[in-house]
Amino acid sequence: MDPRRARVLPVPAEAQADARMFMLGGDTLRAVKVIVDATGYDLRQARDIVYALVYDIEVPRGS
């Protein structure tokens, strides 16, 4: 896991907010699913993104 890789993976703002909410609630799997569904990224990329969101690493906003 390397949340820093998420700095180059654009994610829609709404998906970022939803994933962050699930992560803060302890539901990592649901957070990863939100990112995969919104972006089509693979599981490793989605996992990096959800941890980046929790650790306040900037994730670019995309459409």
TORNU-23891 format. One record per atom (N, C-alpha, C, O): chain; atom name; x, y, z. Coordinates in Angstrom, 1 decimal. Example, Ala and Ser with C-alpha at 12.3 -4.5 7.8 and 13.67 -1.06 7.14 Angstrom:
BEGIN
pt gumar A	zaba N	xx 13.2	yy -5.7	zz 7.8 .
pt gumar A	zaba CA	xx 12.3	yy -4.5	zz 7.8 .
pt gumar A	zaba C	xx 13.2	yy -3.3	zz 7.8 .
pt gumar A	zaba O	xx 14.2	yy -3.3	zz 8.5 .
pt gumar A	zaba N	xx 12.8	yy -2.2	zz 7.1 .
pt gumar A	zaba CA	xx 13.7	yy -1.1	zz 7.1 .
pt gumar A	zaba C	xx 12.9	yy 0.0	zz 7.9 .
pt gumar A	zaba O	xx 13.4	yy 1.1	zz 8.0 .
//
This chain:
BEGIN
pt gumar A	zaba N	xx 0.9	yy -1.2	zz 0.0 .
pt gumar A	zaba CA	xx 0.0	yy 0.0	zz 0.0 .
pt gumar A	zaba C	xx 0.9	yy 1.2	zz 0.0 .
pt gumar A	zaba O	xx 1.8	yy 1.3	zz 0.8 .
pt gumar A	zaba N	xx 0.6	yy 2.2	zz -0.9 .
pt gumar A	zaba CA	xx 1.3	yy 3.4	zz -1.0 .
pt gumar A	zaba C	xx 0.4	yy 4.5	zz -1.4 .
pt gumar A	zaba O	xx 0.1	yy 4.8	zz -2.5 .
pt gumar A	zaba N	xx -0.2	yy 5.2	zz -0.4 .
pt gumar A	zaba CA	xx -1.2	yy 6.2	zz -0.6 .
pt gumar A	zaba C	xx -0.7	yy 7.4	zz -1.5 .
pt gumar A	zaba O	xx -1.4	yy 8.1	zz -2.1 .
pt gumar A	zaba N	xx 0.7	yy 7.5	zz -1.5 .
pt gumar A	zaba CA	xx 1.2	yy 8.6	zz -2.4 .
pt gumar A	zaba C	xx 1.0	yy 8.4	zz -3.8 .
pt gumar A	zaba O	xx 1.0	yy 9.4	zz -4.6 .
pt gumar A	zaba N	xx 0.8	yy 7.2	zz -4.3 .
pt gumar A	zaba CA	xx 0.5	yy 6.9	zz -5.7 .
pt gumar A	zaba C	xx -0.8	yy 7.5	zz -6.1 .
pt gumar A	zaba O	xx -1.0	yy 7.7	zz -7.3 .
pt gumar A	zaba N	xx -1.7	yy 7.8	zz -5.2 .
pt gumar A	zaba CA	xx -3.0	yy 8.3	zz -5.5 .
pt gumar A	zaba C	xx -2.9	yy 9.8	zz -6.0 .
pt gumar A	zaba O	xx -3.9	yy 10.3	zz -6.5 .
pt gumar A	zaba N	xx -1.8	yy 10.4	zz -5.8 .
pt gumar A	zaba CA	xx -1.7	yy 11.8	zz -6.2 .
pt gumar A	zaba C	xx -1.8	yy 12.0	zz -7.7 .
pt gumar A	zaba O	xx -2.0	yy 13.1	zz -8.2 .
pt gumar A	zaba N	xx -1.8	yy 10.9	zz -8.5 .
pt gumar A	zaba CA	xx -1.9	yy 11.0	zz -10.0 .
pt gumar A	zaba C	xx -3.1	yy 10.4	zz -10.5 .
pt gumar A	zaba O	xx -3.3	yy 10.2	zz -11.7 .
pt gumar A	zaba N	xx -4.0	yy 10.0	zz -9.6 .
pt gumar A	zaba CA	xx -5.3	yy 9.3	zz -10.0 .
pt gumar A	zaba C	xx -6.5	yy 10.1	zz -9.7 .
pt gumar A	zaba O	xx -6.9	yy 10.2	zz -8.6 .
pt gumar A	zaba N	xx -7.0	yy 10.7	zz -10.8 .
pt gumar A	zaba CA	xx -8.2	yy 11.6	zz -10.6 .
pt gumar A	zaba C	xx -9.4	yy 10.8	zz -10.1 .
pt gumar A	zaba O	xx -9.7	yy 9.7	zz -10.6 .
pt gumar A	zaba N	xx -10.2	yy 11.4	zz -9.2 .
pt gumar A	zaba CA	xx -11.4	yy 10.8	zz -8.6 .
pt gumar A	zaba C	xx -12.4	yy 11.8	zz -8.5 .
pt gumar A	zaba O	xx -12.1	yy 12.9	zz -8.0 .
pt gumar A	zaba N	xx -13.7	yy 11.6	zz -8.9 .
pt gumar A	zaba CA	xx -14.7	yy 12.6	zz -8.7 .
pt gumar A	zaba C	xx -14.9	yy 13.0	zz -7.2 .
pt gumar A	zaba O	xx -14.7	yy 12.2	zz -6.3 .
pt gumar A	zaba N	xx -15.2	yy 14.3	zz -7.0 .
pt gumar A	zaba CA	xx -15.3	yy 14.8	zz -5.7 .
pt gumar A	zaba C	xx -16.3	yy 14.0	zz -4.8 .
pt gumar A	zaba O	xx -16.1	yy 13.8	zz -3.7 .
pt gumar A	zaba N	xx -17.5	yy 13.7	zz -5.4 .
pt gumar A	zaba CA	xx -18.5	yy 13.0	zz -4.7 .
pt gumar A	zaba C	xx -18.0	yy 11.6	zz -4.2 .
pt gumar A	zaba O	xx -18.3	yy 11.2	zz -3.1 .
pt gumar A	zaba N	xx -17.3	yy 10.9	zz -5.1 .
pt gumar A	zaba CA	xx -16.7	yy 9.6	zz -4.7 .
pt gumar A	zaba C	xx -15.7	yy 9.8	zz -3.6 .
pt gumar A	zaba O	xx -15.6	yy 8.9	zz -2.7 .
pt gumar A	zaba N	xx -14.9	yy 10.8	zz -3.7 .
pt gumar A	zaba CA	xx -13.9	yy 11.0	zz -2.6 .
pt gumar A	zaba C	xx -14.6	yy 11.2	zz -1.3 .
pt gumar A	zaba O	xx -14.2	yy 10.7	zz -0.3 .
pt gumar A	zaba N	xx -15.6	yy 12.1	zz -1.3 .
pt gumar A	zaba CA	xx -16.4	yy 12.3	zz 0.0 .
pt gumar A	zaba C	xx -17.0	yy 11.1	zz 0.5 .
pt gumar A	zaba O	xx -16.9	yy 10.8	zz 1.7 .
pt gumar A	zaba N	xx -17.6	yy 10.3	zz -0.3 .
pt gumar A	zaba CA	xx -18.3	yy 9.0	zz 0.1 .
pt gumar A	zaba C	xx -17.3	yy 8.1	zz 0.7 .
pt gumar A	zaba O	xx -17.5	yy 7.4	zz 1.7 .
pt gumar A	zaba N	xx -16.1	yy 7.9	zz -0.1 .
pt gumar A	zaba CA	xx -15.1	yy 6.9	zz 0.4 .
pt gumar A	zaba C	xx -14.5	yy 7.4	zz 1.7 .
pt gumar A	zaba O	xx -14.3	yy 6.6	zz 2.6 .
pt gumar A	zaba N	xx -14.3	yy 8.7	zz 1.8 .
pt gumar A	zaba CA	xx -13.7	yy 9.2	zz 3.1 .
pt gumar A	zaba C	xx -14.7	yy 8.9	zz 4.3 .
pt gumar A	zaba O	xx -14.2	yy 8.5	zz 5.3 .
pt gumar A	zaba N	xx -16.0	yy 9.1	zz 4.0 .
pt gumar A	zaba CA	xx -17.0	yy 8.8	zz 5.1 .
pt gumar A	zaba C	xx -16.9	yy 7.4	zz 5.5 .
pt gumar A	zaba O	xx -16.9	yy 7.0	zz 6.7 .
pt gumar A	zaba N	xx -16.9	yy 6.4	zz 4.5 .
pt gumar A	zaba CA	xx -16.9	yy 5.0	zz 4.8 .
pt gumar A	zaba C	xx -15.6	yy 4.6	zz 5.6 .
pt gumar A	zaba O	xx -15.6	yy 3.9	zz 6.5 .
pt gumar A	zaba N	xx -14.4	yy 5.2	zz 5.1 .
pt gumar A	zaba CA	xx -13.2	yy 4.9	zz 5.8 .
pt gumar A	zaba C	xx -13.2	yy 5.4	zz 7.2 .
pt gumar A	zaba O	xx -12.7	yy 4.7	zz 8.1 .
pt gumar A	zaba N	xx -13.7	yy 6.6	zz 7.5 .
pt gumar A	zaba CA	xx -13.7	yy 7.1	zz 8.8 .
pt gumar A	zaba C	xx -14.7	yy 6.3	zz 9.7 .
pt gumar A	zaba O	xx -14.5	yy 6.2	zz 10.9 .
pt gumar A	zaba N	xx -15.7	yy 5.6	zz 9.1 .
pt gumar A	zaba CA	xx -16.6	yy 4.7	zz 9.8 .
pt gumar A	zaba C	xx -16.1	yy 3.3	zz 9.9 .
pt gumar A	zaba O	xx -16.7	yy 2.5	zz 10.5 .
pt gumar A	zaba N	xx -14.9	yy 3.1	zz 9.4 .
pt gumar A	zaba CA	xx -14.3	yy 1.7	zz 9.5 .
pt gumar A	zaba C	xx -14.6	yy 0.7	zz 8.4 .
pt gumar A	zaba O	xx -14.3	yy -0.4	zz 8.6 .
pt gumar A	zaba N	xx -15.3	yy 1.2	zz 7.4 .
pt gumar A	zaba CA	xx -15.8	yy 0.3	zz 6.3 .
pt gumar A	zaba C	xx -14.9	yy 0.4	zz 5.1 .
pt gumar A	zaba O	xx -15.3	yy 1.0	zz 4.1 .
pt gumar A	zaba N	xx -13.7	yy -0.2	zz 5.2 .
pt gumar A	zaba CA	xx -12.7	yy 0.0	zz 4.1 .
pt gumar A	zaba C	xx -13.2	yy -0.7	zz 2.8 .
pt gumar A	zaba O	xx -13.0	yy -0.1	zz 1.7 .
pt gumar A	zaba N	xx -13.8	yy -1.8	zz 2.9 .
pt gumar A	zaba CA	xx -14.3	yy -2.5	zz 1.7 .
pt gumar A	zaba C	xx -15.3	yy -1.7	zz 0.9 .
pt gumar A	zaba O	xx -15.2	yy -1.6	zz -0.3 .
pt gumar A	zaba N	xx -16.2	yy -1.1	zz 1.6 .
pt gumar A	zaba CA	xx -17.2	yy -0.2	zz 1.0 .
pt gumar A	zaba C	xx -16.6	yy 1.0	zz 0.4 .
pt gumar A	zaba O	xx -17.0	yy 1.5	zz -0.7 .
pt gumar A	zaba N	xx -15.6	yy 1.6	zz 1.0 .
pt gumar A	zaba CA	xx -14.9	yy 2.7	zz 0.5 .
pt gumar A	zaba C	xx -14.2	yy 2.4	zz -0.8 .
pt gumar A	zaba O	xx -14.2	yy 3.1	zz -1.8 .
pt gumar A	zaba N	xx -13.5	yy 1.2	zz -0.8 .
pt gumar A	zaba CA	xx -12.8	yy 0.8	zz -2.0 .
pt gumar A	zaba C	xx -13.8	yy 0.6	zz -3.1 .
pt gumar A	zaba O	xx -13.6	yy 0.9	zz -4.3 .
pt gumar A	zaba N	xx -15.0	yy 0.0	zz -2.8 .
pt gumar A	zaba CA	xx -16.0	yy -0.3	zz -3.8 .
pt gumar A	zaba C	xx -16.5	yy 1.0	zz -4.5 .
pt gumar A	zaba O	xx -16.7	yy 1.1	zz -5.7 .
pt gumar A	zaba N	xx -16.7	yy 2.1	zz -3.6 .
pt gumar A	zaba CA	xx -17.1	yy 3.4	zz -4.1 .
pt gumar A	zaba C	xx -16.1	yy 3.9	zz -5.2 .
pt gumar A	zaba O	xx -16.5	yy 4.4	zz -6.2 .
pt gumar A	zaba N	xx -14.8	yy 3.8	zz -4.9 .
pt gumar A	zaba CA	xx -13.8	yy 4.3	zz -5.8 .
pt gumar A	zaba C	xx -13.8	yy 3.4	zz -7.1 .
pt gumar A	zaba O	xx -13.7	yy 4.0	zz -8.2 .
pt gumar A	zaba N	xx -13.8	yy 2.1	zz -6.9 .
pt gumar A	zaba CA	xx -13.8	yy 1.2	zz -8.1 .
pt gumar A	zaba C	xx -15.0	yy 1.5	zz -9.0 .
pt gumar A	zaba O	xx -14.9	yy 1.7	zz -10.2 .
pt gumar A	zaba N	xx -16.2	yy 1.7	zz -8.4 .
pt gumar A	zaba CA	xx -17.4	yy 1.9	zz -9.2 .
pt gumar A	zaba C	xx -17.3	yy 3.3	zz -9.9 .
pt gumar A	zaba O	xx -17.8	yy 3.4	zz -11.0 .
pt gumar A	zaba N	xx -16.8	yy 4.3	zz -9.2 .
pt gumar A	zaba CA	xx -16.7	yy 5.6	zz -9.8 .
pt gumar A	zaba C	xx -15.7	yy 5.8	zz -10.9 .
pt gumar A	zaba O	xx -15.8	yy 6.6	zz -11.8 .
pt gumar A	zaba N	xx -14.6	yy 5.0	zz -10.8 .
pt gumar A	zaba CA	xx -13.4	yy 5.3	zz -11.6 .
pt gumar A	zaba C	xx -13.1	yy 4.1	zz -12.6 .
pt gumar A	zaba O	xx -12.5	yy 4.3	zz -13.6 .
pt gumar A	zaba N	xx -13.4	yy 2.9	zz -12.2 .
pt gumar A	zaba CA	xx -12.9	yy 1.7	zz -12.9 .
pt gumar A	zaba C	xx -11.5	yy 1.3	zz -12.6 .
pt gumar A	zaba O	xx -11.0	yy 0.4	zz -13.3 .
pt gumar A	zaba N	xx -10.9	yy 2.0	zz -11.6 .
pt gumar A	zaba CA	xx -9.5	yy 1.6	zz -11.2 .
pt gumar A	zaba C	xx -9.5	yy 0.2	zz -10.6 .
pt gumar A	zaba O	xx -10.5	yy -0.3	zz -10.2 .
pt gumar A	zaba N	xx -8.3	yy -0.4	zz -10.6 .
pt gumar A	zaba CA	xx -8.2	yy -1.8	zz -10.0 .
pt gumar A	zaba C	xx -8.2	yy -1.6	zz -8.5 .
pt gumar A	zaba O	xx -8.1	yy -0.5	zz -7.9 .
pt gumar A	zaba N	xx -8.2	yy -2.8	zz -7.8 .
pt gumar A	zaba CA	xx -8.3	yy -2.8	zz -6.4 .
pt gumar A	zaba C	xx -7.1	yy -2.1	zz -5.7 .
pt gumar A	zaba O	xx -7.3	yy -1.4	zz -4.7 .
pt gumar A	zaba N	xx -5.9	yy -2.3	zz -6.2 .
pt gumar A	zaba CA	xx -4.7	yy -1.7	zz -5.6 .
pt gumar A	zaba C	xx -4.8	yy -0.2	zz -5.7 .
pt gumar A	zaba O	xx -4.5	yy 0.5	zz -4.7 .
pt gumar A	zaba N	xx -5.2	yy 0.3	zz -6.8 .
pt gumar A	zaba CA	xx -5.3	yy 1.8	zz -7.0 .
pt gumar A	zaba C	xx -6.4	yy 2.3	zz -6.1 .
pt gumar A	zaba O	xx -6.2	yy 3.4	zz -5.5 .
pt gumar A	zaba N	xx -7.5	yy 1.7	zz -6.0 .
pt gumar A	zaba CA	xx -8.6	yy 2.1	zz -5.2 .
pt gumar A	zaba C	xx -8.2	yy 2.1	zz -3.7 .
pt gumar A	zaba O	xx -8.5	yy 3.0	zz -3.0 .
pt gumar A	zaba N	xx -7.5	yy 1.1	zz -3.3 .
pt gumar A	zaba CA	xx -7.0	yy 1.0	zz -1.9 .
pt gumar A	zaba C	xx -6.0	yy 2.2	zz -1.6 .
pt gumar A	zaba O	xx -6.1	yy 2.8	zz -0.5 .
pt gumar A	zaba N	xx -5.1	yy 2.4	zz -2.5 .
pt gumar A	zaba CA	xx -4.2	yy 3.6	zz -2.3 .
pt gumar A	zaba C	xx -5.0	yy 4.9	zz -2.2 .
pt gumar A	zaba O	xx -4.6	yy 5.7	zz -1.4 .
pt gumar A	zaba N	xx -6.0	yy 5.0	zz -3.0 .
pt gumar A	zaba CA	xx -6.8	yy 6.3	zz -2.9 .
pt gumar A	zaba C	xx -7.5	yy 6.4	zz -1.6 .
pt gumar A	zaba O	xx -7.5	yy 7.5	zz -1.0 .
pt gumar A	zaba N	xx -8.2	yy 5.4	zz -1.1 .
pt gumar A	zaba CA	xx -8.9	yy 5.5	zz 0.1 .
pt gumar A	zaba C	xx -8.0	yy 5.8	zz 1.3 .
pt gumar A	zaba O	xx -8.4	yy 6.6	zz 2.2 .
pt gumar A	zaba N	xx -6.8	yy 5.2	zz 1.3 .
pt gumar A	zaba CA	xx -5.9	yy 5.5	zz 2.4 .
pt gumar A	zaba C	xx -5.3	yy 6.9	zz 2.2 .
pt gumar A	zaba O	xx -5.1	yy 7.6	zz 3.2 .
pt gumar A	zaba N	xx -5.1	yy 7.4	zz 1.0 .
pt gumar A	zaba CA	xx -4.7	yy 8.8	zz 0.8 .
pt gumar A	zaba C	xx -5.7	yy 9.7	zz 1.3 .
pt gumar A	zaba O	xx -5.3	yy 10.8	zz 1.9 .
pt gumar A	zaba N	xx -7.0	yy 9.5	zz 1.1 .
pt gumar A	zaba CA	xx -8.0	yy 10.3	zz 1.6 .
pt gumar A	zaba C	xx -8.0	yy 10.4	zz 3.1 .
pt gumar A	zaba O	xx -8.2	yy 11.5	zz 3.7 .
pt gumar A	zaba N	xx -7.8	yy 9.3	zz 3.8 .
pt gumar A	zaba CA	xx -7.7	yy 9.3	zz 5.3 .
pt gumar A	zaba C	xx -6.5	yy 10.0	zz 5.8 .
pt gumar A	zaba O	xx -6.5	yy 10.7	zz 6.8 .
pt gumar A	zaba N	xx -5.4	yy 9.9	zz 5.1 .
pt gumar A	zaba CA	xx -4.1	yy 10.5	zz 5.5 .
pt gumar A	zaba C	xx -3.9	yy 11.9	zz 5.0 .
pt gumar A	zaba O	xx -2.8	yy 12.5	zz 5.1 .
pt gumar A	zaba N	xx -5.0	yy 12.5	zz 4.4 .
pt gumar A	zaba CA	xx -5.0	yy 13.8	zz 3.9 .
pt gumar A	zaba C	xx -3.9	yy 14.1	zz 2.8 .
pt gumar A	zaba O	xx -3.3	yy 15.1	zz 2.7 .
pt gumar A	zaba N	xx -3.7	yy 13.1	zz 2.0 .
pt gumar A	zaba CA	xx -2.8	yy 13.2	zz 0.8 .
pt gumar A	zaba C	xx -3.7	yy 13.7	zz -0.3 .
pt gumar A	zaba O	xx -4.8	yy 13.1	zz -0.6 .
pt gumar A	zaba N	xx -3.3	yy 14.7	zz -1.0 .
pt gumar A	zaba CA	xx -4.2	yy 15.3	zz -2.0 .
pt gumar A	zaba C	xx -4.4	yy 14.3	zz -3.2 .
pt gumar A	zaba O	xx -3.5	yy 13.8	zz -3.8 .
pt gumar A	zaba N	xx -5.7	yy 14.1	zz -3.5 .
pt gumar A	zaba CA	xx -6.1	yy 13.3	zz -4.6 .
pt gumar A	zaba C	xx -6.8	yy 14.2	zz -5.6 .
pt gumar A	zaba O	xx -7.7	yy 14.9	zz -5.3 .
pt gumar A	zaba N	xx -6.3	yy 14.2	zz -6.9 .
pt gumar A	zaba CA	xx -6.9	yy 15.1	zz -7.9 .
pt gumar A	zaba C	xx -8.4	yy 14.8	zz -8.1 .
pt gumar A	zaba O	xx -8.8	yy 13.6	zz -8.1 .
pt gumar A	zaba N	xx -9.1	yy 15.9	zz -8.3 .
pt gumar A	zaba CA	xx -10.6	yy 15.7	zz -8.6 .
pt gumar A	zaba C	xx -10.7	yy 15.5	zz -10.1 .
pt gumar A	zaba O	xx -10.2	yy 16.2	zz -10.9 .
pt gumar A	zaba N	xx -11.5	yy 14.5	zz -10.5 .
pt gumar A	zaba CA	xx -11.8	yy 14.3	zz -11.9 .
pt gumar A	zaba C	xx -13.2	yy 14.1	zz -12.1 .
pt gumar A	zaba O	xx -14.0	yy 14.1	zz -11.2 .
pt gumar A	zaba N	xx -13.6	yy 13.8	zz -13.4 .
pt gumar A	zaba CA	xx -15.0	yy 13.7	zz -13.7 .
pt gumar A	zaba C	xx -15.4	yy 12.2	zz -13.9 .
pt gumar A	zaba O	xx -16.6	yy 11.9	zz -14.2 .
//
